[in-house]
Amino acid sequence: MDRERLIRTVEAILRGTGYKTARMDFKGSCFDIVASRLLLLLFVKVATNIDTVTEEQAEDLKRLSKFFKASPLIVGLKTKNAELEEGVVYERFGIYALRPETLYDVLVENELPAIFAERGGFYVRINGGLLKRLREKYGYSVNELAQLLGVSRKSLINYERGEQAVSLEVAIRLEELFDEPLAEPIDILHSTVEANLNVTPESPLEREIFERLKGLGLGVVKVKKAPFNAVSKEDEFNILTGIDETKTRSTVKRAEMVTEVSKIINSDGVFILEKTRTEVVGEVPLIPKESLEEVRDADELIEMIEELKKEIKKELFS
């Protein structure tokens, strides 16, 4: 399956289970699909081989997920030269990665995976408290059960404390022995990630605009691998902010993508250019840098964005 077909498949799975989606067509983007349903928001990177997802893309994906209280996901088919296994969760730079079939099982069948891949094989996390209760219920000492499983006494104690993952083989033996499900499911739709939100601007223009936005009372987080340059926040308002020297075809294409993303994540969008006339692309205003000098605070900027959007709608329907 090529990447284009894989993206369409993932989008179809999401839409088929009630998610609203927007798709990116931006080279090197840290995400290809953003999807929302009720209180769930997902940023999804699609890669035939998950090893092609770079650390820079992963860091941006984590930044966006933390900023918007979303979950990041990578969906792919291979890692190195091996196929990803269905029902197994992998990781790439701290982000869950899985096959489209596994995503289907989670969303359609409501079956969360329990197995994850690490160097050396497949593992699960088990309910350590339940394991200890079962061991005592059936009269096994720590030494006896450890010998039966072929693991060390220390490992078994760590299993019961929840401090060590269990190899898939040992987990299967335990579940067969006690006839109880012990594996803890992995909730890929509610993952939390750590992210560095302090990223240095890449150009003098970015630096200047970031400082101005911060001066208006907005929190600003730089994003490198997306159609927008930053995400900004003021109370409940989020703004996807694009920055460019002048209006080009690339600027217009990026603004159109920001329009679609904004609808899904309930945000505003704005592009601030060194030189431009004020206009609206899709639902994203393009404004000259000088306009920021006339704005006194974040509320006034948000009001300006909303007024410009209303004006363009009025023109369209008049």
Secondary structure, 3 states (H helix, E strand, C coil): CCHHHHHHHHHHHHHHCCCEEEECCCCCCCCCEEEEECCEEEEEEEEEEHHHCCHHHHHHHHHHHHHCCCEEEEEEEEECCEECCCCEEEEECCEEEECHHHHHHHHCCCCCCCEEEECCEEEECECHHHHHHHHHHCCCCHHHHHHHHCCCHHHHHHHHHCCCCEEHHHHHHHHHHHCCCCECCCCHHHCCCCCCCCCCCCCHHHHHHHHHHHHCCCEEEECCCCCCCEEEEECCEEEEEEEEEECCHHHHHHHHHHHHHHHHHCCEEEEEEEECCCEEECCEEEEEHHHHHCCCCHHHHHHHHHHHHHHHHHHHHC
